[in-house]
Amino acid sequence: MIPAHEKPERLADIMERVERLILAREEERLASASVLQPPSSEEQPTLSLDLPLVELPTPPEYIQAEAYLEMSGYFTPSSKRIKGIYTKEKKIREYVDEQGTMHTLKVKISANYELGLPITSDLDYYRAFLKICDEIVDREGRFKLPIAVPTSTLIRYTGKTENARVWREVRKWFDRMAWTGLKGAIYLAKQKDYDDGASTTLFSLVIQKGKRMRNGRVADTNYIWLSPWFLSNYYYRYTRPIDFEFYKRLRKPIAKSLFTLLENGWYAADGKPYTKSYRALCDEFLLTPHLQLSLIKQQLDPSHRELQKVEFTTIHFFSAKW
């Protein structure tokens, strides 16, 4: 109800008042925007800023690596010196039994004379293969033999460019993994102990693309059968994480092998300082041993600098005894 002394507002008056309010608010908004708006580029003074380009850190990409092969010395840094060398030996462990007798466990890596020892490029493709293994386990929960390993996927995961040379490297990698022998102490995770009389390989069988398989059909990709000891160790989680993305940033063969060696050493030492004698390093990497510190630094410094450049570690020399 409207009181008798007040006249009812006409609809036209109400609409006119609302329109005035809307226009007033719009003028107020435009006025505020003009105050906050920065001056045009013509009104601003031009500043020459020379800002350094900052490389953002690459996020890690962890893959699971079977622990025994990592510390066995299976892969050797590429060099002219290793041509003509077909065997190498690595001391795995020393222990004293209950009778007080000292025992030394060793493994011998024996190469095929046509193929030679596994080298840095083989380590690259092995790392890519481990990534494929991770994907299979994540997707299916377990391995189903044979494992399909496409050449293009291996190359792509290493970060290399496909060409005739790289394809030849991959073919040789398949052969080396099947023909390079491991003889001596092999760790078996199921028994939690070493088999000191083992004689085995990494791949028990490889059928490359285009070759005929057991069932008579032609392989549409590369197929591999892993050796039982590797399958068992992987199944029983005798593995440890490796930063694959970090590894791919390295270029020098010794740097890649040092990264693997030091990572395993620090992992076993639970993060405490890890030491390795120069003589043992030369034996494992098949390097020429030197007596003069200047020659040792000349031999190892380029790889040390590369590791330090990517902020991996600081390495110190101790001159007391090599």
C-alpha positions as CSV (number, residue, x, y, z in Angstrom):
1,M,0.0,0.0,0.0
2,I,1.2,3.6,-0.8
3,P,0.4,6.3,1.8
4,A,-2.2,8.9,0.7
5,H,0.2,11.9,0.9
6,E,2.7,10.3,-1.5
7,K,2.2,10.0,-5.2
8,P,3.2,6.7,-6.9
9,E,6.3,6.9,-9.1
10,R,5.8,6.5,-12.8
11,L,7.6,3.6,-14.5
12,A,9.3,6.1,-16.8
13,D,10.8,8.0,-13.8
14,I,12.1,4.8,-12.3
15,M,13.8,3.8,-15.6
16,E,15.3,7.2,-16.0
17,R,16.8,7.1,-12.5
18,V,18.3,3.6,-13.1
19,E,19.8,4.8,-16.4
20,R,21.5,7.8,-14.7
21,L,23.0,5.5,-12.0
22,I,24.4,3.1,-14.6
23,L,25.9,6.0,-16.6
24,A,27.4,7.5,-13.5
25,R,29.1,4.1,-12.5
26,E,30.4,3.6,-16.0
27,E,32.0,7.1,-16.0
28,E,33.5,6.4,-12.6
29,R,35.0,3.0,-13.9
30,L,36.5,4.7,-17.0
31,A,38.1,7.4,-14.8
32,S,39.7,4.9,-12.5
33,A,41.0,2.9,-15.5
34,S,42.6,5.9,-17.0
35,V,44.5,6.6,-13.7
36,L,45.8,3.0,-13.5
37,Q,46.7,2.6,-17.2
38,P,50.4,2.9,-17.8
39,P,51.7,5.4,-20.4
40,S,51.9,4.3,-24.0
41,S,55.2,3.1,-25.5
42,E,55.7,6.5,-27.1
43,E,55.5,8.2,-23.7
44,Q,57.8,5.7,-21.9
45,P,61.6,6.1,-21.9
46,T,63.3,3.1,-23.6
47,L,65.5,1.1,-21.2
48,S,68.2,-1.2,-22.6
49,L,68.2,-4.3,-20.3
50,D,70.9,-6.9,-20.8
51,L,69.6,-9.7,-18.7
52,P,71.6,-13.0,-18.5
53,L,69.9,-16.1,-19.8
54,V,69.3,-18.5,-16.9
55,E,69.1,-22.2,-17.7
56,L,66.3,-23.8,-15.7
57,P,67.3,-27.0,-13.9
58,T,66.2,-30.1,-15.8
59,P,63.7,-32.2,-13.7
60,P,65.1,-35.6,-12.9
61,E,63.8,-38.8,-14.6
62,Y,64.5,-41.8,-12.4
63,I,64.7,-45.3,-13.8
64,Q,65.2,-48.5,-11.9
65,A,68.6,-50.1,-12.6
66,E,69.5,-53.7,-11.7
67,A,72.1,-53.2,-8.9
68,Y,74.6,-56.0,-9.6
69,L,75.3,-55.0,-13.2
70,E,75.8,-51.4,-12.1
71,M,78.7,-52.3,-9.9
72,S,80.2,-55.2,-11.9
73,G,82.3,-53.0,-14.3
74,Y,80.4,-54.5,-17.2
75,F,80.7,-51.2,-19.3
76,T,84.0,-49.7,-20.1
77,P,84.6,-46.0,-21.2
78,S,85.2,-45.8,-25.0
79,S,88.9,-45.3,-25.9
80,K,91.5,-46.4,-28.5
81,R,93.3,-48.2,-25.8
82,I,90.6,-50.9,-25.2
83,K,90.8,-52.1,-28.8
84,G,92.4,-55.5,-28.7
85,I,91.4,-56.0,-25.0
86,Y,88.7,-58.7,-24.7
87,T,88.6,-59.5,-20.9
88,K,88.6,-57.5,-17.7
89,E,88.2,-58.6,-14.1
90,K,86.5,-56.8,-11.2
91,K,86.9,-57.6,-7.5
92,I,83.3,-57.7,-6.1
93,R,83.8,-58.4,-2.4
94,E,86.2,-59.6,0.3
95,Y,85.1,-61.4,3.4
96,V,86.4,-63.7,6.2
97,D,84.6,-66.9,6.8
98,E,83.9,-68.6,10.2
99,Q,87.3,-70.3,10.1
100,G,89.1,-67.0,9.6
101,T,89.9,-67.6,5.9
102,M,89.9,-64.6,3.6
103,H,87.9,-65.0,0.4
104,T,87.8,-62.7,-2.6
105,L,84.9,-62.7,-5.0
106,K,85.6,-61.6,-8.6
107,V,83.7,-61.5,-11.9
108,K,85.4,-61.7,-15.3
109,I,83.9,-59.8,-18.3
110,S,84.7,-61.7,-21.5
111,A,84.0,-60.1,-24.9
112,N,83.3,-61.7,-28.3
113,Y,86.4,-61.1,-30.4
114,E,84.4,-59.6,-33.3
115,L,82.4,-57.2,-31.1
116,G,84.8,-56.2,-28.3
117,L,83.8,-55.2,-24.7
118,P,80.7,-53.2,-24.0
119,I,81.5,-49.5,-24.2
120,T,79.9,-46.1,-23.5
121,S,77.4,-46.2,-26.4
122,D,76.3,-49.6,-25.1
123,L,75.7,-48.0,-21.7
124,D,73.6,-45.3,-23.4
125,Y,71.3,-47.9,-25.0
126,Y,71.2,-50.0,-21.8
127,R,69.9,-47.0,-19.9
128,A,67.3,-46.5,-22.6
129,F,66.4,-50.2,-22.3
130,L,65.9,-49.8,-18.6
131,K,63.4,-47.0,-19.3
132,I,61.5,-49.4,-21.5
133,C,61.6,-52.0,-18.7
134,D,60.2,-49.4,-16.3
135,E,57.3,-48.6,-18.7
136,I,56.5,-52.3,-19.1
137,V,56.4,-53.0,-15.3
138,D,54.3,-49.8,-14.7
139,R,51.9,-50.8,-17.5
140,E,51.6,-54.6,-17.0
141,G,53.1,-55.3,-13.5
142,R,55.7,-57.8,-14.8
143,F,57.8,-58.8,-17.7
144,K,56.3,-61.1,-20.4
145,L,59.1,-62.7,-22.5
146,P,60.1,-61.9,-25.1
147,I,60.4,-58.1,-24.6
148,A,59.8,-56.0,-27.7
149,V,62.5,-53.3,-28.0
150,P,62.0,-51.1,-31.1
151,T,65.2,-49.5,-32.4
152,S,63.6,-46.1,-32.9
153,T,62.4,-46.1,-29.3
154,L,65.9,-46.9,-28.0
155,I,67.4,-44.1,-30.1
156,R,64.8,-41.6,-29.1
157,Y,65.2,-42.4,-25.4
158,T,69.0,-41.9,-25.6
159,G,68.4,-38.4,-27.1
160,K,70.4,-39.3,-30.2
161,T,69.5,-38.6,-33.8
162,E,68.6,-41.5,-36.1
163,N,71.1,-42.1,-38.8
164,A,73.0,-45.1,-40.3
165,R,75.8,-45.0,-37.8
166,V,73.5,-45.0,-34.8
167,W,71.4,-47.8,-36.2
168,R,74.7,-49.8,-36.6
169,E,75.5,-49.0,-32.9
170,V,72.1,-50.4,-31.8
171,R,72.6,-53.6,-33.8
172,K,76.0,-54.1,-32.2
173,W,74.5,-53.3,-28.8
174,F,72.0,-56.2,-29.1
175,D,74.8,-58.5,-30.1
176,R,77.1,-57.4,-27.3
177,M,74.4,-57.9,-24.6
178,A,73.9,-61.5,-25.9
179,W,77.5,-62.4,-26.4
180,T,79.5,-60.7,-23.6
181,G,80.1,-63.2,-20.8
182,L,79.9,-62.8,-17.0
183,K,81.9,-65.5,-15.2
184,G,82.5,-65.7,-11.5
185,A,80.5,-64.1,-8.7
186,I,77.0,-63.2,-9.7
187,Y,74.6,-61.8,-7.0
188,L,71.3,-63.6,-6.7
189,A,68.7,-61.5,-4.8
190,K,66.4,-64.5,-4.1
191,Q,69.2,-66.2,-2.1
192,K,70.7,-62.9,-0.9
193,D,74.1,-64.3,-1.7
194,Y,76.6,-64.7,-4.5
195,D,76.8,-67.6,-6.9
196,D,80.6,-67.8,-7.2
197,G,80.6,-70.4,-10.0
198,A,78.2,-68.7,-12.5
199,S,78.8,-68.3,-16.2
200,T,76.1,-66.2,-17.9
201,T,75.2,-63.3,-20.1
202,L,72.8,-60.3,-19.9
203,F,70.5,-61.4,-22.7
204,S,70.0,-65.1,-23.2
205,L,68.5,-64.6,-26.7
206,V,68.1,-61.8,-29.2
207,I,66.1,-61.9,-32.4
208,Q,66.5,-58.7,-34.4
209,K,63.9,-57.2,-36.7
210,G,63.6,-59.0,-40.0
211,K,65.0,-62.3,-38.6
212,R,63.0,-65.5,-38.4
213,M,61.7,-66.4,-34.9
214,R,61.2,-69.8,-33.3
215,N,57.6,-70.0,-34.5
216,G,58.6,-69.4,-38.1
217,R,57.3,-65.9,-38.5
218,V,59.5,-62.9,-39.3
219,A,60.2,-60.6,-36.4
220,D,58.3,-57.3,-36.8
221,T,60.6,-55.6,-34.2
222,N,63.6,-56.6,-32.0
223,Y,62.8,-59.3,-29.4
224,I,64.9,-60.1,-26.3
225,W,64.9,-62.8,-23.7
226,L,66.5,-61.7,-20.4
227,S,68.8,-64.1,-18.5
228,P,67.2,-65.7,-15.4
229,W,69.5,-64.0,-12.9
230,F,68.6,-60.5,-14.2
231,L,64.9,-61.3,-14.3
232,S,65.0,-62.7,-10.7
233,N,67.0,-59.7,-9.3
234,Y,64.6,-57.3,-11.0
235,Y,61.6,-59.2,-9.6
236,Y,63.1,-59.2,-6.1
237,R,63.7,-55.5,-6.4
238,Y,67.5,-55.7,-6.3
239,T,67.5,-52.3,-8.1
240,R,68.3,-48.7,-7.4
241,P,67.2,-45.4,-9.0
242,I,69.3,-43.7,-11.6
243,D,68.6,-40.2,-12.9
244,F,68.5,-40.9,-16.6
245,E,67.9,-37.2,-17.5
246,F,71.1,-36.2,-15.7
247,Y,73.0,-39.0,-17.3
248,K,72.0,-37.9,-20.8
249,R,73.5,-34.4,-20.1
250,L,77.0,-36.0,-19.9
251,R,79.0,-36.3,-23.1
252,K,82.5,-37.7,-22.1
253,P,82.9,-41.5,-21.8
254,I,84.9,-41.3,-18.5
255,A,82.3,-38.8,-17.1
256,K,79.5,-41.2,-17.8
257,S,81.4,-44.1,-16.2
258,L,82.4,-42.0,-13.2
259,F,78.8,-40.9,-12.7
260,T,77.8,-44.6,-12.5
261,L,80.7,-45.5,-10.3
262,L,80.3,-42.6,-7.8
263,E,76.5,-43.0,-7.7
264,N,76.8,-46.6,-6.8
265,G,79.6,-45.9,-4.3
266,W,77.6,-43.1,-2.5
267,Y,74.5,-45.3,-2.6
268,A,76.3,-48.1,-0.9
269,A,78.0,-45.7,1.6
270,D,74.5,-44.3,2.5
271,G,75.5,-40.8,1.4
272,K,78.8,-40.7,3.3
273,P,82.1,-39.7,1.5
274,Y,83.2,-42.3,-1.0
275,T,86.8,-43.0,-2.1
276,K,88.2,-45.0,-4.9
277,S,91.9,-45.5,-5.5
278,Y,93.4,-44.3,-8.8
279,R,94.8,-47.8,-9.5
280,A,91.4,-49.4,-9.0
281,L,89.9,-46.8,-11.3
282,C,92.4,-47.5,-14.0
283,D,91.8,-51.3,-13.7
284,E,88.0,-50.9,-14.0
285,F,88.1,-48.3,-16.8
286,L,91.1,-49.8,-18.6
287,L,93.0,-46.5,-18.4
288,T,96.7,-46.1,-18.7
289,P,98.0,-45.7,-15.1
290,H,100.3,-42.7,-14.5
291,L,102.6,-41.9,-11.6
292,Q,102.8,-38.1,-12.0
293,L,99.9,-36.1,-10.6
294,S,100.0,-33.7,-13.5
295,L,99.4,-36.6,-16.0
296,I,96.6,-38.0,-13.8
297,K,94.9,-34.6,-13.8
298,Q,95.4,-34.3,-17.5
299,Q,93.8,-37.7,-17.9
300,L,90.8,-37.2,-15.6
301,D,90.2,-33.4,-15.3
302,P,88.1,-33.0,-18.5
303,S,85.6,-35.5,-17.1
304,H,85.7,-34.0,-13.6
305,R,85.0,-30.5,-15.0
306,E,82.0,-31.9,-17.0
307,L,80.6,-33.5,-13.8
308,Q,81.2,-30.3,-11.8
309,K,79.6,-28.1,-14.6
310,V,76.4,-30.0,-14.2
311,E,76.7,-29.7,-10.4
312,F,77.1,-33.4,-9.8
313,T,80.1,-33.5,-7.4
314,T,83.4,-32.1,-6.3
315,I,86.3,-34.6,-6.7
316,H,89.6,-34.3,-4.8
317,F,92.9,-35.9,-5.5
318,F,95.0,-37.3,-2.7
319,S,98.7,-37.5,-3.4
320,A,99.7,-39.9,-0.6
321,K,99.2,-43.1,-2.5
322,W,97.5,-44.0,-5.8
